[in-house]
Amino acid sequence: MKSEDHRKVAQWHLKQAELHDSVNGYACGCPADEQSARIIKIVDSGAIEEENECSLA
């Protein structure tokens, strides 16, 4: 993806997070898949690294 596409996806996810926080019972339907779990672990560790490919495998 291009940088602008990453930003669009991030913007969408941030809006979903806001809705989760503000609307009782809101569910966006995003699966908590293996890739998302890995991203969460990376962000929680504070070790966000530059990737040469858009692959978290």
C-alpha positions in Angstrom: 0.0 0.0 0.0 1.0 3.6 -0.5 1.4 5.8 2.6 -1.8 7.6 1.9 -3.6 4.2 1.8 -2.1 3.3 5.2 -3.4 6.6 6.6 -6.9 6.0 5.3 -7.0 2.5 6.9 -5.6 4.0 10.2 -8.2 6.8 10.1 -11.0 4.3 9.6 -9.7 2.2 12.5 -9.4 5.2 14.8 -13.0 6.1 14.1 -14.1 2.6 14.9 -12.1 2.8 18.2 -13.9 6.1 19.0 -17.3 4.4 18.3 -16.4 1.4 20.5 -15.6 3.8 23.3 -18.7 6.1 22.9 -21.5 3.9 21.7 -22.7 1.2 24.1 -22.6 -2.2 22.5 -21.0 -0.9 19.2 -19.3 -3.6 17.3 -17.5 -2.9 14.0 -17.2 -6.5 13.0 -13.4 -6.5 12.6 -11.9 -9.9 13.2 -9.2 -10.2 15.9 -7.0 -12.2 13.5 -3.4 -13.3 13.8 -2.1 -10.2 12.0 -4.0 -7.8 14.3 -2.7 -9.7 17.3 0.9 -9.3 16.1 0.4 -5.5 15.4 -1.1 -5.0 18.9 1.9 -6.8 20.4 4.4 -4.7 18.5 2.6 -1.4 19.4 2.3 -2.5 23.1 6.1 -3.3 23.2 6.9 0.2 21.9 9.1 -1.4 19.1 7.4 -0.2 15.9 10.0 -0.9 13.3 10.3 0.1 9.6 9.2 -2.7 7.4 10.5 -3.2 3.9 7.4 -5.1 2.9 3.8 -4.7 3.9 3.8 -8.1 5.5 3.6 -9.1 9.1 4.2 -12.8 8.5 
